[in-house]
Amino acid sequence: MSPNSKIPAVIISATHSGAGKTTVTRALLAALKARGLVVQPFKIGPDFIDPMYHSAIVGRPSINLDLWMMGEAGIRDVFARWSQNADVAVIEGMGALFDGANSTDEGSAAHIAKIIDVPIVVVIDVYGMTRTTAAIMDGVKSFDPEIKIAGFILNRCGYMGSEVHKNLIKNAVGDKRWRQVLSVVCSSPELEVAERHLGLITTYENPAGEDLSRLKSVAAQIDIDKIFTFSLKTRAKAKQRSASPPVLPRKARLAVARDAAFCFYYEENLTALEKAGFEIVDFSPIAGDTLPPDVDAVYIGGGYPESFAQKLADNVKLAGQLRRAATLGMPIFGECGGMIYLGRSLTCFDGKTYPMSGVLPIDFVMDPAYLQIRYIELETARDSLLGPAGTVIRAQEFHQSRVASSELSSDFYAAKTSDGHQYIDGYQYKNVVASYSHIYLNSCAGAADSFVSAAINFRTSTSRQAGDFVL
């Protein structure tokens, strides 16, 4: 049991990417939910899509635990804070168990396990394997004595018939090792989620992908009591819940673009913005929505605008509103896909070019030969909605598009990658800030408050008071 969360918790990791930790995690979440337990999911690393699937199963936001953006103290705080009102916590790892930054364990599942003192369940893909399973188990158990291995889940067992394969492995590894096997899972191709460039399709496009009935067959193979090594009741625990946080007065309204095109948001960012005083109002650009009434700021996150370029191009009224709002000085923040939509045009993989909102005179192109993945630290060059010049904030990038042409200078941020490379990046136009970076607001004390202050200033400004800007 973790001393930080005070509830049962495990990390689900694996010997390598593709071994099945996502399938096992989803099945475990479904099995715990079926017991009536309040389950808090987490995801190690900066990924946006796996948390969407977690949330679809358990009905609670899944929270990222990322060492670069949060630091060790931040990870402890986030894990404890989000776990406090749950019965059990499940953390899905990223990549392979010991693989972290720069060929070290930094930021790996093993490292996070040590930070929050949570045991690890290791998924082994045993397809086509029998006795070698023993070597893998022994190696994982002995490699880092500082981590706690709760046991192993054998995935994709059954290429010769599930019981035959299972018994062959059992005989090969011996009784002592077999007692460390917590569950055996057969192949489940029906749970595979379709992929596109840069990852899985999201729950917005794959609602049937989290139909709990499809998880039942795998969930039935998960031995919850073995995994947690102590009894979990068949009903939610009758324990004292922490008091609900007080409802804070709302100081300004923030329009957040939320749909299949713009769905990459860190829950911690949205929580920080609400805590700072924003009332968040969702809207869908691809559904033809215009800006919600009486909003004071706009946040357009990342996602897949290239997959919905025609629908975005068709929403000419929203584009006009955004251009007008930007001219009047409304705070508008765009991240990655959100920046692309704030641009003038987007040329997609098929070579077709679509008009975007036109807030920024920048043209973008999807480029299959271009891939940018990096952690970065950003320092603002000028005062902005994020705070005064010199504000430092951490972020990550993951995209397969690039700027084709721009009439604006990309000089808003002085950027430094986690491996020390320095460059300038990001755009500012009036009160608009946009870049490819997905920032982590809590890495900079006061950034969320500054965003709210900028919105309040706009609300009380002469241009805002002169009349409704909405077309």
N, C-alpha and C positions, 0 to 999 in steps of 0.2 A: 504494500500500500504506500502511495506517495505521501510523504509528509507535507508536501505543498498543497495537494488537492484534498487530502483527507478522504479520498474515495478510491475504490479500486481503479487501476489504470494500467494499460499496456500499450506498448508501441508495436505495431505490425511492420516488420521489415523483411528483407529477403536477401538471398545470395547474389541476385543480380536484377537489373531491370527486366521486366517481362516474366518474372517467376510466378506472379499471381498475387502479389500483396494487395492490389486494388480489389480484385475479386474477393479475396478472403476478408478484407476490411469491410466491404459492403455486406457480405454475408454475416459477419459478426455483428455489425450494426443492426441488421434486420433481426437477427436472433435475439439480441438484447432488447430491442424495441418490442418484439413479440412477447417478452416476459413482463411488459408493462413498466420497464425501467426508463428513467430519464437519462438519455445518453448524450454526452458531450463529445462531438468529434473534433479532431484537429488534423492538420496536414503539415508535415515538415517541409520547409522550403517555400518558394514564392508562387507555387502553382495556383491557378484560379479554378480549374475545371473539376479536379477531384473533389474539392470542397462542395461544389454544387451538387454532386451526386450524394455525398454524405448527408447534406441538408435535406435533400429530397426524401431520404429514408427515415431520418429521425425527427425531422421537423424543427431542428435548431440550427443556427448558423454554425458552420464548420470554420475553425479559426486557424490561420497560418502561424507556424512557429519557425521563424527564419532568423538565424544567428546574425547574418550580415546586417539586416535592417533593425533588429531588436536588441542585440547584445544579450549576454547571459542574464543580466538582471531583468531585462525586458521579457525574456522568455519565461522566467520564473513568475513574473507578475501576471503576464497574460494567461499562462496555464492555470495558475491558482484562481484568478478572477473569474475566468469562464467556467471553471470546474465546480465552483463552490455550491451551485444550486442543482447539481446533477447527481445521479446515483453511481455513474460509472463513466470513465473517459477512455476513448479509443483514439490512438494517434497513428495515422498512416505515415510511414516513412517516405523518403525520396531516394530513388536509385538503390544502390546496394548498401548493405548495412554499414560497412566501414569506410565508404567512399565519400570524402569531403573535398574541400577546396584545395587546389594545387597538390594533389596526390597525398593529402593528409586526411585526418578524420574531421577536420574543422567543418562544423555545420552538418555533419552526417547524422544518421539516426543514432549511431553509437554515442556520438558527442552529446546530442540532445538528451539521450537517456541518462547520461551522467549529470547533466545540468539539473534535471528535474527529478532524478532518482526514481525512474520508472523502469520496470523490467521489459525485456524485449522478447517477442515471439517471432521466430525466424521462419519464413516460408521457403521451402525448398521445392523446386520443380523437379519431380522424380521421374518424369516421362523418360522411358528408355533406360532406367537406372535401377540397380539393386544394391550391391555391396558398397558401391561408391558413396551411397548415402551416409554410411558410417564415417567415412573419411571427412565428409563435409561437416557432419555434426561435431566430430572431434575438433576439427580445425576452428570452427566458429566458437565453440565453447572455450577453447584455450587461448585464442588470439589476444584478447584484451581482458585481463582479469578484473578490471575496474567496472565492467558492465555486468548486469545480471541477465542471463539468458533464462527465460521462463520455460522455454521448450521450443518444439518445432511443429510446424504444420506441413504435412507432405501434400503437395498439390499435383494435379494431373496424374493421379494414380489410376491405372486401369488400362494401359495400352494392350495388356494381355487378358483383360477382364479384371475388374477392380479387386475382387477377392484374391485371385491368383497372384496378381502383382503385389498386393498388400502383404500377403503371406511370404512371398519371396523376399521382400524387403525386411520383414520382421525376422525371418530366419537369418538373413545376412547380417543384420546389425547387432543381433543378440538382445537378451532380455533387458540388460541394464540400459542400453541406449533406447530400446523401445519404450521404456517407461518415460522417456523425455518427449515422446511423440504425443502431442496434445490433440491432434485431429488428423484425419486423412480425408482428402477431398478429391473426388473424381473430376474428370474434365467437364467443363461446362461452357461449350462454345456459344450457347444461347445468351450468355451474359457478356459476351464481348461487345464493346462499344465501338461504333464506326469512327474512323479517324479522318481528319483533313490535315492540311499543312499546319504544322506547329502544335498538333495535339488532337485530343478527342473532340468530337462534336459535343456541344453543351446540352444541358438538360432542357434548354429552351427549344431545341430542335429534336430532342430525343426523349419526350415525356414518357413513352412506353418503356424506355430503358431502365427506369426505376420502378416499374410495376413490381410491387413486393411479391406477387405470386411467382414471378420469375426467379426470385431469390430463395424461395422456400426450399428448393431441392438442395442447394448448397448450404443454406443456413441449418438444415437438418443434420448436416455432417459436421457441424461445429460444436464441439463439446465446451460449452461456456464455463462450467465448473472446473474443468481441467485447466483451461486457459488462465483463469484468474486464481486458481489454487485455493480458493475459499468459496464458501457457499454464497450464492446470490439468490435471494428470495424470488419466488415466482410472481410476486407482485412488487410494485415499486415500494421502496423502503418507507416506512412511516417514521420519518426523521424530521427534526426541526429544520425548516427552510430559512435561509437568510431573508431578512426583510427586503421587499422590492425597493429598488433605488428610487429616491424621490423624483417626482416629475419636475423638471427644471423649466423655468419660463423660457419661451421661445422668443428670440430677438430678431430673427430674419428667416425668410423662406428660401430654401435651396432646391432648385429643380435638378433632379438626377436622371439622366437618360438611362433607362433600364429595359433592355429587351435582348433579342438574340444577337443584335449587332453590337450592343454595348453592355456587356455583362461582367467585365473583369473589374471587380471592386474588392478591396480588402475590408472585411467586416470591421476591423479595428479602425480603419479610416472613417467609415460612416458613423461608428460609435463615437469617435473623437469629435466629429463635426456636430453631432447631436448634443453631446455633452457641452460643447462650446456655445451652443445656443441656436443651432439651426433646426428648423422644422424641415424635414426632408420630404419632398413631393416627387414621386416617380412619374416619368412620362416616356412614351415610346415613339421615337422618330420613325421607325419603319412601319408602325401602325398608322402613320399619318397624323400623330398628335402634334399640336402646337404647344408652346410653352404654357405651363399651368398659370392661372391668374395670380397676380400680385406676388410674383417671385422677385427676389433681390439678387440672385446669383445662379450660375449654372455650372454643373459638374458633368462632363462627358468622359466616361472611362473607356478602357480598351475593350477589345472584342474582335469581331470579324466584319467590319464595314464592307470589305471587299466581297463578301458573300451576299450582301443585301444592297449593293451599290445602286441598282435601279430604283428600289423602294426609297432609298435616301434621296436620290436625285428627283424623284416625283414629289417629295414633300417640300414644295417651293415656298409655302407659307412659313414653315418653320425656319427655313434658310433666311428668309427676309427678316423674320423676327430677330434671329441671332445677329445678323448684320446690324440692324437698328440698335439692338441692345448693346452691342460692342461699341458702336459709335457714341452712344450716350454714356459709356463708362461703366456698364454693368460688369462685375467680376465674373469671368468665365474661365474655367480651368479644364483643359483637355489633355488626356493621357493617351499616347499611342494611337489606337483607333479613333479616339476622340479628337486628337489633333488632326488626323487625316480628314475627319468630317468637317472640322473647322477650316480646312484648306479649300482651295479653289477647284481642284479636280483630282480624280483618282483613276489611273489606268490599271486595269485588273490583269490577271494572269493571261486572259484570252486576248489581250491587246485592245479591248474596248475601253474607251475613256468616258467617265461619267462626271457631271458637275456635282460638287459638294456644296457646302453652305456658302462659301466665299467670304467668310469672316477674315481669313488670312490669305494673302496672295502667294500661296504655295501650291505647287503641283506635286502629286505623289504617284509612284508607280510600284506595283507589286513585282518583285523580282525573285524568281526561284533560285537564282544563283547567289543571292545575297541573304545572309542570315546573321543577325546580331543578337548575341546572348551575353549579358554581362551584369555584374553588380557595380553600382556607381555611388559616389558621394558627390553631391551637388552644392555649389555655393552661388547664391544669386548675385548678379552684378548690379541690380537696381532695386529700389523699393517696389514691392508687388503685393498681391493678395496673400502671399506666403509670409510676408514680414518685411523688415528693412533690408536694404542691401547688405550682403554678407551673411544672410541666413543660410545655414548649412543643414542639409537634409539627405537622408539615404534613400536609395531607390534601386530598381532593377529594370533591365530592358530585355525584351524577347520579341523580335519581329522579323518579318521577311518582306519588308517594303523599304523604300528609301525616297528621299527628296529628289525629284527630277529637276525642278527649278524653283526659285524663290526670289521675291522682291524684298523680303525681310532678311536682316542679318540674323544668323543663328548664333547669338552671343549672350543670351540671357543667363546661362549657367557657366561657371567654371567647373568642369567635371573631372573627376579622377576615378578610374576603375579600381576594383579591389586588388588588381595586380600592379597598380601604380601608373598606368597610362593616363596622360592628361590631354584634355581637348576642351573646346567650347561647344555649347549645345543649347538648344531651347530657344523659344521665340516669345517676345512680349510685344503686344500692340495695345495701347491704352491700358485697360485693366484686364486684358486677356493674357493668360499664360498657357503655353502649350509646348509639349515635347514628347519624345518617345518614352520617357521615363515613367514608370509606375512608382510613385513615391510612397513612403511609409510615414504618415504624418507624425506619429508619436516619437519618431527619431529626432524631432526638433521641437523642443518645448516652446509653445506659443504659436506654432504654425496654424493650427486649427482656429485658435482665437483670432489670429490675424485675418483669416479668411472671413470669419463672421463679422469682424470690424469693418472690413472692406465692403461687405454687403450692407451693413447698417449705414455706412457713409453714403453708399449709392442710394439707399432708400430715402435718405434725408437731403439728397443733393438737389440742386436747382433743376437739373435736367430731368430727374425722376419725378419731381413735383410738378413740372410743367405740364404733364399729361401722360396718359397711358401710352407706353412705347409699343404695345402689342398691336400688330397690324390687323 
